[in-house]
Amino acid sequence: MQVQIWAEVTCPWCGLGSHRVDRAVERFEHSDQVDVVHHSFPLDGGLPPDRTVTVREALLSKHGISGTQAEAATRHIETLAGAEGLSPYRVLDNVVGNTELAHEFLAHASAEGKNREAWDTIFRTYFGKAEPVFALEDLLHLSDELGLDRDLTRQVLTDRRYRTQVKDDARGAQRLGATGAPFIVVDGRYGVPGAQDSDTLLDLLQTAWDESHPITLTPAGDAPGCGPDGCAVPVRP
């Protein structure tokens, strides 16, 4: 069974949502048969590719949120993350930038068999350490951490080899009904918007599993039949 997550690198709810999916899968009875795959859903493509701005500046310019309102909204997410084992989780005291190259890096890492590792690493670097993940050198550092070939990674990102794939990823989510990130699809049938809690996700995993693995009853000959009033003893000749 596959769980797909469409996410944005700098979206705090995406980092938390990814963590919650992992926790739900860990608790799932058939966790060894669940494959978690991340996809790109860039939301910051309109930002300049050559500079970053603070989260406070971005909230003000993009959403008109500032001061105590910005503090309350972001600290709430940080508190939720901390309560679920993600600490530190830096949201307000961070920077944002154009994430297109970061998503292309993630596509390259995925092609090299490191989809989950790469997404975990980039979320941990950005939210856990409040380090930038936007420029080529930032991403080359992550490639070293993941054991990717640095020269190949540099060439892939310089050539923008995965630009089209990243755009196709986002279009794929939109075709499934996604209007934002995170967006989670379980077993190709259930689409869930937002960072749902792990209990809800666990129930969804179980529902999807039960539907795809129905119990098949086989004839039991003269075996006793059981009903709401108990089990009947077969009549002996």
C-alpha positions as CSV (number, residue, x, y, z in Angstrom):
1,M,0.0,0.0,0.0
2,Q,1.3,3.4,-0.9
3,V,0.9,6.8,0.9
4,Q,1.7,9.8,-1.2
5,I,2.4,13.2,0.3
6,W,2.5,16.4,-1.8
7,A,4.4,19.1,0.1
8,E,6.2,22.4,0.0
9,V,9.7,22.6,1.6
10,T,9.0,25.7,3.6
11,C,5.4,25.0,4.6
12,P,5.5,24.3,8.4
13,W,2.3,22.3,8.2
14,C,4.0,20.1,5.5
15,G,6.9,19.2,7.8
16,L,4.5,18.4,10.6
17,G,2.2,16.5,8.3
18,S,5.0,14.4,7.1
19,H,6.0,13.6,10.7
20,R,2.4,12.6,11.5
21,V,2.2,10.3,8.5
22,D,5.4,8.6,9.7
23,R,4.0,8.2,13.2
24,A,0.8,6.7,11.8
25,V,2.6,4.2,9.6
26,E,4.8,3.2,12.6
27,R,1.7,2.4,14.6
28,F,0.0,0.5,11.7
29,E,-0.1,-3.2,12.0
30,H,1.1,-3.7,8.4
31,S,3.7,-0.9,8.4
32,D,6.2,-3.1,6.6
33,Q,3.9,-3.1,3.6
34,V,3.4,0.6,3.4
35,D,5.5,2.7,1.1
36,V,5.6,6.5,1.8
37,V,6.4,8.6,-1.2
38,H,6.9,12.4,-1.2
39,H,6.0,14.6,-4.2
40,S,6.6,18.3,-4.8
41,F,3.9,21.0,-4.5
42,P,5.9,24.3,-4.8
43,L,4.1,27.3,-3.3
44,D,6.9,29.9,-3.3
45,G,7.7,30.1,-7.0
46,G,7.0,33.8,-7.1
47,L,9.8,34.7,-4.7
48,P,13.1,35.9,-6.3
49,P,15.5,33.0,-6.8
50,D,18.6,35.0,-5.6
51,R,17.5,36.1,-2.2
52,T,15.6,35.2,1.0
53,V,13.3,37.2,3.2
54,T,12.3,36.6,6.8
55,V,9.1,34.7,7.6
56,R,7.8,37.8,9.3
57,E,8.3,39.8,6.1
58,A,6.7,37.0,4.0
59,L,3.7,36.8,6.2
60,L,3.1,40.5,6.0
61,S,3.6,40.9,2.3
62,K,1.7,37.7,1.2
63,H,-1.0,37.4,3.8
64,G,-1.1,40.8,5.6
65,I,-0.3,39.1,8.9
66,S,2.1,40.9,11.3
67,G,2.9,41.5,15.0
68,T,1.0,39.4,17.6
69,Q,-1.1,37.7,15.0
70,A,2.0,36.3,13.2
71,E,3.5,35.4,16.5
72,A,0.5,33.5,17.6
73,A,0.0,31.6,14.4
74,T,3.5,30.4,14.0
75,R,4.2,29.7,17.7
76,H,1.0,27.5,17.7
77,I,2.6,25.3,15.0
78,E,5.9,25.2,16.8
79,T,4.1,24.1,20.0
80,L,2.2,21.4,18.2
81,A,5.4,20.1,16.6
82,G,7.2,20.1,19.9
83,A,4.5,18.2,21.5
84,E,4.9,15.5,18.9
85,G,8.6,15.1,19.2
86,L,9.8,17.7,16.6
87,S,12.0,20.0,18.7
88,P,13.3,22.4,17.9
89,Y,10.9,23.4,15.1
90,R,11.7,26.9,13.9
91,V,9.0,28.6,12.0
92,L,8.8,32.3,12.8
93,D,12.5,32.9,13.3
94,N,13.4,31.6,9.9
95,V,13.7,32.7,6.3
96,V,11.9,31.8,3.1
97,G,13.0,31.8,-0.5
98,N,12.2,30.4,-3.9
99,T,12.0,26.7,-3.5
100,E,12.1,25.6,-7.2
101,L,15.7,24.4,-7.1
102,A,15.1,22.7,-3.8
103,H,12.3,20.7,-5.3
104,E,14.5,19.8,-8.3
105,F,17.1,18.6,-5.8
106,L,14.5,16.4,-4.2
107,A,13.5,15.0,-7.5
108,H,17.1,14.1,-8.3
109,A,17.5,12.5,-4.8
110,S,14.3,10.5,-5.4
111,A,15.7,9.3,-8.8
112,E,18.7,8.1,-6.9
113,G,16.5,6.1,-4.5
114,K,16.5,8.5,-1.6
115,N,13.0,10.0,-1.7
116,R,12.1,9.7,1.9
117,E,15.7,10.3,3.2
118,A,15.9,13.5,1.2
119,W,12.6,14.9,2.3
120,D,13.3,14.1,5.9
121,T,16.7,15.7,5.6
122,I,15.5,18.9,4.0
123,F,12.7,19.3,6.6
124,R,15.1,18.7,9.4
125,T,17.6,21.1,8.0
126,Y,15.1,23.9,7.4
127,F,12.8,23.6,10.4
128,G,15.1,21.8,12.9
129,K,18.2,23.9,12.2
130,A,16.7,27.0,10.5
131,E,19.3,26.7,7.8
132,P,18.6,27.8,4.2
133,V,17.9,25.2,1.5
134,F,17.5,27.4,-1.5
135,A,20.8,28.1,-3.2
136,L,22.9,25.6,-5.1
137,E,25.6,25.4,-2.4
138,D,23.0,24.8,0.3
139,L,21.7,21.8,-1.7
140,L,25.2,20.5,-2.5
141,H,25.8,20.3,1.2
142,L,22.6,18.2,1.6
143,S,23.8,16.0,-1.3
144,D,27.0,15.3,0.7
145,E,24.9,14.4,3.8
146,L,22.8,12.0,1.7
147,G,25.7,10.4,0.1
148,L,24.9,11.6,-3.4
149,D,27.5,12.3,-6.0
150,R,28.3,16.0,-5.6
151,D,29.4,16.6,-9.2
152,L,26.4,14.9,-10.6
153,T,24.1,16.8,-8.3
154,R,25.7,20.1,-9.4
155,Q,25.3,19.2,-13.0
156,V,21.7,18.1,-12.6
157,L,20.7,21.3,-10.8
158,T,22.7,23.6,-13.1
159,D,21.0,22.0,-16.1
160,R,17.6,22.3,-14.4
161,R,17.0,18.7,-15.4
162,Y,14.0,18.1,-13.2
163,R,12.2,21.3,-13.7
164,T,9.5,19.8,-15.8
165,Q,9.0,16.8,-13.5
166,V,8.5,19.1,-10.5
167,K,5.8,21.0,-12.4
168,D,4.2,17.8,-13.4
169,D,4.2,16.7,-9.8
170,A,2.2,19.7,-8.7
171,R,-0.2,19.3,-11.6
172,G,-0.8,15.7,-10.6
173,A,-1.9,16.9,-7.1
174,Q,-4.2,19.5,-8.6
175,R,-5.8,16.9,-10.8
176,L,-6.5,14.9,-7.7
177,G,-8.3,17.9,-6.1
178,A,-5.4,19.4,-4.1
179,T,-5.7,23.2,-3.6
180,G,-2.8,23.5,-1.2
181,A,-0.2,21.6,0.8
182,P,0.2,19.2,2.4
183,F,-2.0,16.9,0.5
184,I,-2.0,13.1,1.3
185,V,-3.3,10.3,-0.8
186,V,-3.7,6.8,0.7
187,D,-3.7,3.8,-1.5
188,G,-4.6,5.9,-4.6
189,R,-8.2,6.3,-3.3
190,Y,-8.4,8.6,-0.3
191,G,-7.3,12.2,-0.7
192,V,-6.7,14.1,2.6
193,P,-5.9,17.8,2.7
194,G,-3.9,19.3,5.5
195,A,-1.8,18.0,8.3
196,Q,-4.2,15.5,9.8
197,D,-3.4,14.0,13.2
198,S,-1.8,10.6,13.3
199,D,-4.9,8.9,14.8
200,T,-7.0,10.0,11.8
201,L,-4.3,8.9,9.4
202,L,-4.0,5.5,11.2
203,D,-7.8,5.0,10.9
204,L,-7.5,5.8,7.2
205,L,-4.7,3.4,6.7
206,Q,-6.8,0.7,8.3
207,T,-9.8,1.5,6.2
208,A,-7.8,1.4,3.0
209,W,-6.2,-1.9,4.0
210,D,-9.4,-3.6,4.9
211,E,-11.0,-2.5,1.6
212,S,-8.1,-3.9,-0.4
213,H,-7.8,-7.1,1.7
214,P,-11.3,-8.4,2.2
215,I,-11.8,-11.5,4.3
216,T,-12.8,-14.5,2.1
217,L,-15.0,-17.1,3.7
218,T,-14.5,-20.6,2.6
219,P,-16.9,-23.6,3.0
220,A,-16.4,-25.3,6.3
221,G,-18.5,-28.4,5.8
222,D,-20.1,-29.5,9.0
223,A,-18.3,-26.9,11.2
224,P,-20.6,-25.3,13.8
225,G,-22.3,-22.1,12.6
226,C,-22.2,-19.0,14.8
227,G,-24.7,-16.2,14.9
228,P,-25.8,-13.4,17.3
229,D,-27.3,-15.9,19.7
230,G,-24.1,-18.1,19.9
231,C,-22.7,-21.1,18.2
232,A,-24.9,-24.0,17.1
233,V,-23.7,-27.5,17.7
234,P,-24.1,-29.6,14.5
235,V,-26.7,-32.4,14.8
236,R,-25.1,-35.8,14.8
237,P,-26.9,-38.7,13.0
